[in-house]
Amino acid sequence: MSSDTVSPLKKCEYYYFEVHMLYELRYEFSFLEN
């Protein structure tokens, strides 16, 4: 039962991390281009 609650949380955490990394890359790219 405890794994049921942990799984979605971990997925959310992973997703947030991915989005954050993408944003950082995009920001760096735009900074280099300007």
PDBQT receptor file of N, H, CA, C and O in Angstrom, charges set to zero:
ATOM      1  N   MET A   1       0.826  -1.200   0.000  1.00  0.00    +0.000 N 
ATOM      2  CA  MET A   1       0.000   0.000   0.000  1.00  0.00    +0.000 C 
ATOM      3  C   MET A   1       0.869   1.262   0.000  1.00  0.00    +0.000 C 
ATOM      4  O   MET A   1       0.549   2.236  -0.682  1.00  0.00    +0.000 OA
ATOM      5  N   SER A   2       1.918   1.246   0.730  1.00  0.00    +0.000 N 
ATOM      6  H   SER A   2       2.178   0.455   1.284  1.00  0.00    +0.000 HD
ATOM      7  CA  SER A   2       2.749   2.443   0.805  1.00  0.00    +0.000 C 
ATOM      8  C   SER A   2       3.408   2.734  -0.558  1.00  0.00    +0.000 C 
ATOM      9  O   SER A   2       3.646   3.891  -0.904  1.00  0.00    +0.000 OA
ATOM     10  N   SER A   3       3.692   1.694  -1.307  1.00  0.00    +0.000 N 
ATOM     11  H   SER A   3       3.499   0.754  -1.025  1.00  0.00    +0.000 HD
ATOM     12  CA  SER A   3       4.302   1.916  -2.628  1.00  0.00    +0.000 C 
ATOM     13  C   SER A   3       3.328   2.640  -3.566  1.00  0.00    +0.000 C 
ATOM     14  O   SER A   3       3.748   3.357  -4.473  1.00  0.00    +0.000 OA
ATOM     15  N   ASP A   4       2.031   2.445  -3.339  1.00  0.00    +0.000 N 
ATOM     16  H   ASP A   4       1.689   1.862  -2.601  1.00  0.00    +0.000 HD
ATOM     17  CA  ASP A   4       1.027   3.110  -4.176  1.00  0.00    +0.000 C 
ATOM     18  C   ASP A   4       1.089   4.625  -4.034  1.00  0.00    +0.000 C 
ATOM     19  O   ASP A   4       0.887   5.356  -5.003  1.00  0.00    +0.000 OA
ATOM     20  N   THR A   5       1.366   5.084  -2.838  1.00  0.00    +0.000 N 
ATOM     21  H   THR A   5       1.530   4.490  -2.050  1.00  0.00    +0.000 HD
ATOM     22  CA  THR A   5       1.414   6.530  -2.614  1.00  0.00    +0.000 C 
ATOM     23  C   THR A   5       2.769   7.099  -3.023  1.00  0.00    +0.000 C 
ATOM     24  O   THR A   5       2.868   8.261  -3.418  1.00  0.00    +0.000 OA
ATOM     25  N   VAL A   6       3.802   6.282  -2.926  1.00  0.00    +0.000 N 
ATOM     26  H   VAL A   6       3.721   5.338  -2.604  1.00  0.00    +0.000 HD
ATOM     27  CA  VAL A   6       5.146   6.759  -3.266  1.00  0.00    +0.000 C 
ATOM     28  C   VAL A   6       5.323   6.865  -4.780  1.00  0.00    +0.000 C 
ATOM     29  O   VAL A   6       5.956   7.803  -5.266  1.00  0.00    +0.000 OA
ATOM     30  N   SER A   7       4.782   5.931  -5.507  1.00  0.00    +0.000 N 
ATOM     31  H   SER A   7       4.269   5.170  -5.112  1.00  0.00    +0.000 HD
ATOM     32  CA  SER A   7       4.970   5.913  -6.964  1.00  0.00    +0.000 C 
ATOM     33  C   SER A   7       4.556   7.223  -7.648  1.00  0.00    +0.000 C 
ATOM     34  O   SER A   7       5.369   7.814  -8.358  1.00  0.00    +0.000 OA
ATOM     35  N   PRO A   8       3.327   7.687  -7.457  1.00  0.00    +0.000 N 
ATOM     36  CA  PRO A   8       2.898   8.932  -8.114  1.00  0.00    +0.000 C 
ATOM     37  C   PRO A   8       3.752  10.113  -7.686  1.00  0.00    +0.000 C 
ATOM     38  O   PRO A   8       4.060  10.987  -8.496  1.00  0.00    +0.000 OA
ATOM     39  N   LEU A   9       4.128  10.140  -6.434  1.00  0.00    +0.000 N 
ATOM     40  H   LEU A   9       3.878   9.430  -5.776  1.00  0.00    +0.000 HD
ATOM     41  CA  LEU A   9       4.950  11.240  -5.935  1.00  0.00    +0.000 C 
ATOM     42  C   LEU A   9       6.299  11.264  -6.660  1.00  0.00    +0.000 C 
ATOM     43  O   LEU A   9       6.773  12.320  -7.079  1.00  0.00    +0.000 OA
ATOM     44  N   LYS A  10       6.893  10.109  -6.797  1.00  0.00    +0.000 N 
ATOM     45  H   LYS A  10       6.508   9.251  -6.457  1.00  0.00    +0.000 HD
ATOM     46  CA  LYS A  10       8.190  10.034  -7.476  1.00  0.00    +0.000 C 
ATOM     47  C   LYS A  10       8.048  10.455  -8.929  1.00  0.00    +0.000 C 
ATOM     48  O   LYS A  10       8.915  11.141  -9.470  1.00  0.00    +0.000 OA
ATOM     49  N   LYS A  11       6.955  10.044  -9.559  1.00  0.00    +0.000 N 
ATOM     50  H   LYS A  11       6.251   9.487  -9.120  1.00  0.00    +0.000 HD
ATOM     51  CA  LYS A  11       6.715  10.420 -10.953  1.00  0.00    +0.000 C 
ATOM     52  C   LYS A  11       6.631  11.937 -11.068  1.00  0.00    +0.000 C 
ATOM     53  O   LYS A  11       7.212  12.537 -11.973  1.00  0.00    +0.000 OA
ATOM     54  N   CYS A  12       5.913  12.536 -10.153  1.00  0.00    +0.000 N 
ATOM     55  H   CYS A  12       5.442  12.049  -9.418  1.00  0.00    +0.000 HD
ATOM     56  CA  CYS A  12       5.747  13.994 -10.156  1.00  0.00    +0.000 C 
ATOM     57  C   CYS A  12       7.105  14.664  -9.974  1.00  0.00    +0.000 C 
ATOM     58  O   CYS A  12       7.440  15.626 -10.666  1.00  0.00    +0.000 OA
ATOM     59  N   GLU A  13       7.862  14.145  -9.047  1.00  0.00    +0.000 N 
ATOM     60  H   GLU A  13       7.590  13.363  -8.485  1.00  0.00    +0.000 HD
ATOM     61  CA  GLU A  13       9.174  14.724  -8.769  1.00  0.00    +0.000 C 
ATOM     62  C   GLU A  13      10.051  14.640 -10.015  1.00  0.00    +0.000 C 
ATOM     63  O   GLU A  13      10.716  15.609 -10.381  1.00  0.00    +0.000 OA
ATOM     64  N   TYR A  14      10.048  13.483 -10.659  1.00  0.00    +0.000 N 
ATOM     65  H   TYR A  14       9.507  12.696 -10.362  1.00  0.00    +0.000 HD
ATOM     66  CA  TYR A  14      10.857  13.276 -11.853  1.00  0.00    +0.000 C 
ATOM     67  C   TYR A  14      10.425  14.225 -12.969  1.00  0.00    +0.000 C 
ATOM     68  O   TYR A  14      11.259  14.812 -13.658  1.00  0.00    +0.000 OA
ATOM     69  N   TYR A  15       9.120  14.365 -13.136  1.00  0.00    +0.000 N 
ATOM     70  H   TYR A  15       8.442  13.888 -12.577  1.00  0.00    +0.000 HD
ATOM     71  CA  TYR A  15       8.586  15.241 -14.172  1.00  0.00    +0.000 C 
ATOM     72  C   TYR A  15       9.008  16.689 -13.916  1.00  0.00    +0.000 C 
ATOM     73  O   TYR A  15       9.433  17.397 -14.830  1.00  0.00    +0.000 OA
ATOM     74  N   TYR A  16       8.885  17.105 -12.681  1.00  0.00    +0.000 N 
ATOM     75  H   TYR A  16       8.539  16.530 -11.939  1.00  0.00    +0.000 HD
ATOM     76  CA  TYR A  16       9.262  18.476 -12.322  1.00  0.00    +0.000 C 
ATOM     77  C   TYR A  16      10.739  18.701 -12.618  1.00  0.00    +0.000 C 
ATOM     78  O   TYR A  16      11.122  19.749 -13.140  1.00  0.00    +0.000 OA
ATOM     79  N   PHE A  17      11.558  17.725 -12.289  1.00  0.00    +0.000 N 
ATOM     80  H   PHE A  17      11.247  16.874 -11.865  1.00  0.00    +0.000 HD
ATOM     81  CA  PHE A  17      12.990  17.830 -12.528  1.00  0.00    +0.000 C 
ATOM     82  C   PHE A  17      13.276  17.971 -14.023  1.00  0.00    +0.000 C 
ATOM     83  O   PHE A  17      14.090  18.801 -14.429  1.00  0.00    +0.000 OA
ATOM     84  N   GLU A  18      12.615  17.169 -14.825  1.00  0.00    +0.000 N 
ATOM     85  H   GLU A  18      11.954  16.495 -14.495  1.00  0.00    +0.000 HD
ATOM     86  CA  GLU A  18      12.798  17.218 -16.278  1.00  0.00    +0.000 C 
ATOM     87  C   GLU A  18      12.438  18.598 -16.812  1.00  0.00    +0.000 C 
ATOM     88  O   GLU A  18      13.186  19.186 -17.594  1.00  0.00    +0.000 OA
ATOM     89  N   VAL A  19      11.294  19.108 -16.388  1.00  0.00    +0.000 N 
ATOM     90  H   VAL A  19      10.686  18.631 -15.753  1.00  0.00    +0.000 HD
ATOM     91  CA  VAL A  19      10.836  20.420 -16.855  1.00  0.00    +0.000 C 
ATOM     92  C   VAL A  19      11.832  21.501 -16.450  1.00  0.00    +0.000 C 
ATOM     93  O   VAL A  19      12.145  22.399 -17.231  1.00  0.00    +0.000 OA
ATOM     94  N   HIS A  20      12.313  21.404 -15.240  1.00  0.00    +0.000 N 
ATOM     95  H   HIS A  20      12.059  20.675 -14.605  1.00  0.00    +0.000 HD
ATOM     96  CA  HIS A  20      13.273  22.392 -14.752  1.00  0.00    +0.000 C 
ATOM     97  C   HIS A  20      14.536  22.386 -15.612  1.00  0.00    +0.000 C 
ATOM     98  O   HIS A  20      15.054  23.441 -15.979  1.00  0.00    +0.000 OA
ATOM     99  N   MET A  21      15.020  21.196 -15.926  1.00  0.00    +0.000 N 
ATOM    100  H   MET A  21      14.599  20.339 -15.628  1.00  0.00    +0.000 HD
ATOM    101  CA  MET A  21      16.219  21.091 -16.751  1.00  0.00    +0.000 C 
ATOM    102  C   MET A  21      15.984  21.672 -18.134  1.00  0.00    +0.000 C 
ATOM    103  O   MET A  21      16.844  22.369 -18.671  1.00  0.00    +0.000 OA
ATOM    104  N   LEU A  22      14.822  21.387 -18.713  1.00  0.00    +0.000 N 
ATOM    105  H   LEU A  22      14.124  20.820 -18.276  1.00  0.00    +0.000 HD
ATOM    106  CA  LEU A  22      14.510  21.911 -20.033  1.00  0.00    +0.000 C 
ATOM    107  C   LEU A  22      14.488  23.440 -20.020  1.00  0.00    +0.000 C 
ATOM    108  O   LEU A  22      14.987  24.090 -20.938  1.00  0.00    +0.000 OA
ATOM    109  N   TYR A  23      13.910  23.989 -18.980  1.00  0.00    +0.000 N 
ATOM    110  H   TYR A  23      13.504  23.461 -18.234  1.00  0.00    +0.000 HD
ATOM    111  CA  TYR A  23      13.838  25.449 -18.867  1.00  0.00    +0.000 C 
ATOM    112  C   TYR A  23      15.238  26.048 -18.758  1.00  0.00    +0.000 C 
ATOM    113  O   TYR A  23      15.531  27.077 -19.367  1.00  0.00    +0.000 OA
ATOM    114  N   GLU A  24      16.094  25.401 -17.984  1.00  0.00    +0.000 N 
ATOM    115  H   GLU A  24      15.857  24.565 -17.489  1.00  0.00    +0.000 HD
ATOM    116  CA  GLU A  24      17.457  25.899 -17.819  1.00  0.00    +0.000 C 
ATOM    117  C   GLU A  24      18.186  25.876 -19.161  1.00  0.00    +0.000 C 
ATOM    118  O   GLU A  24      18.875  26.833 -19.515  1.00  0.00    +0.000 OA
ATOM    119  N   LEU A  25      18.035  24.793 -19.898  1.00  0.00    +0.000 N 
ATOM    120  H   LEU A  25      17.475  24.015 -19.611  1.00  0.00    +0.000 HD
ATOM    121  CA  LEU A  25      18.696  24.682 -21.195  1.00  0.00    +0.000 C 
ATOM    122  C   LEU A  25      18.198  25.766 -22.140  1.00  0.00    +0.000 C 
ATOM    123  O   LEU A  25      18.988  26.394 -22.845  1.00  0.00    +0.000 OA
ATOM    124  N   ARG A  26      16.915  25.980 -22.155  1.00  0.00    +0.000 N 
ATOM    125  H   ARG A  26      16.272  25.470 -21.583  1.00  0.00    +0.000 HD
ATOM    126  CA  ARG A  26      16.323  26.968 -23.041  1.00  0.00    +0.000 C 
ATOM    127  C   ARG A  26      16.841  28.363 -22.691  1.00  0.00    +0.000 C 
ATOM    128  O   ARG A  26      17.170  29.167 -23.564  1.00  0.00    +0.000 OA
ATOM    129  N   TYR A  27      16.900  28.617 -21.403  1.00  0.00    +0.000 N 
ATOM    130  H   TYR A  27      16.633  27.965 -20.693  1.00  0.00    +0.000 HD
ATOM    131  CA  TYR A  27      17.367  29.927 -20.946  1.00  0.00    +0.000 C 
ATOM    132  C   TYR A  27      18.820  30.148 -21.373  1.00  0.00    +0.000 C 
ATOM    133  O   TYR A  27      19.179  31.222 -21.854  1.00  0.00    +0.000 OA
ATOM    134  N   GLU A  28      19.631  29.141 -21.196  1.00  0.00    +0.000 N 
ATOM    135  H   GLU A  28      19.340  28.268 -20.805  1.00  0.00    +0.000 HD
ATOM    136  CA  GLU A  28      21.041  29.249 -21.587  1.00  0.00    +0.000 C 
ATOM    137  C   GLU A  28      21.162  29.441 -23.093  1.00  0.00    +0.000 C 
ATOM    138  O   GLU A  28      21.988  30.227 -23.558  1.00  0.00    +0.000 OA
ATOM    139  N   PHE A  29      20.357  28.739 -23.837  1.00  0.00    +0.000 N 
ATOM    140  H   PHE A  29      19.686  28.101 -23.459  1.00  0.00    +0.000 HD
ATOM    141  CA  PHE A  29      20.400  28.850 -25.290  1.00  0.00    +0.000 C 
ATOM    142  C   PHE A  29      20.068  30.268 -25.741  1.00  0.00    +0.000 C 
ATOM    143  O   PHE A  29      20.775  30.854 -26.560  1.00  0.00    +0.000 OA
ATOM    144  N   SER A  30      18.992  30.804 -25.197  1.00  0.00    +0.000 N 
ATOM    145  H   SER A  30      18.418  30.327 -24.531  1.00  0.00    +0.000 HD
ATOM    146  CA  SER A  30      18.580  32.153 -25.586  1.00  0.00    +0.000 C 
ATOM    147  C   SER A  30      19.645  33.163 -25.162  1.00  0.00    +0.000 C 
ATOM    148  O   SER A  30      19.865  34.164 -25.844  1.00  0.00    +0.000 OA
ATOM    149  N   PHE A  31      20.292  32.903 -24.055  1.00  0.00    +0.000 N 
ATOM    150  H   PHE A  31      20.113  32.091 -23.500  1.00  0.00    +0.000 HD
ATOM    151  CA  PHE A  31      21.324  33.818 -23.573  1.00  0.00    +0.000 C 
ATOM    152  C   PHE A  31      22.526  33.801 -24.522  1.00  0.00    +0.000 C 
ATOM    153  O   PHE A  31      23.122  34.840 -24.807  1.00  0.00    +0.000 OA
ATOM    154  N   LEU A  32      22.867  32.618 -24.999  1.00  0.00    +0.000 N 
ATOM    155  H   LEU A  32      22.383  31.774 -24.767  1.00  0.00    +0.000 HD
ATOM    156  CA  LEU A  32      23.996  32.503 -25.921  1.00  0.00    +0.000 C 
ATOM    157  C   LEU A  32      23.679  33.140 -27.265  1.00  0.00    +0.000 C 
ATOM    158  O   LEU A  32      24.544  33.747 -27.897  1.00  0.00    +0.000 OA
ATOM    159  N   GLU A  33      22.448  32.998 -27.690  1.00  0.00    +0.000 N 
ATOM    160  H   GLU A  33      21.746  32.505 -27.177  1.00  0.00    +0.000 HD
ATOM    161  CA  GLU A  33      22.066  33.529 -29.004  1.00  0.00    +0.000 C 
ATOM    162  C   GLU A  33      22.053  35.053 -29.020  1.00  0.00    +0.000 C 
ATOM    163  O   GLU A  33      22.344  35.668 -30.046  1.00  0.00    +0.000 OA
ATOM    164  N   ASN A  34      21.718  35.656 -27.896  1.00  0.00    +0.000 N 
ATOM    165  H   ASN A  34      21.481  35.157 -27.063  1.00  0.00    +0.000 HD
ATOM    166  CA  ASN A  34      21.617  37.120 -27.882  1.00  0.00    +0.000 C 
ATOM    167  C   ASN A  34      22.970  37.811 -27.813  1.00  0.00    +0.000 C 
ATOM    168  O   ASN A  34      23.036  39.040 -27.795  1.00  0.00    +0.000 OA
TER     169      ASN A  34
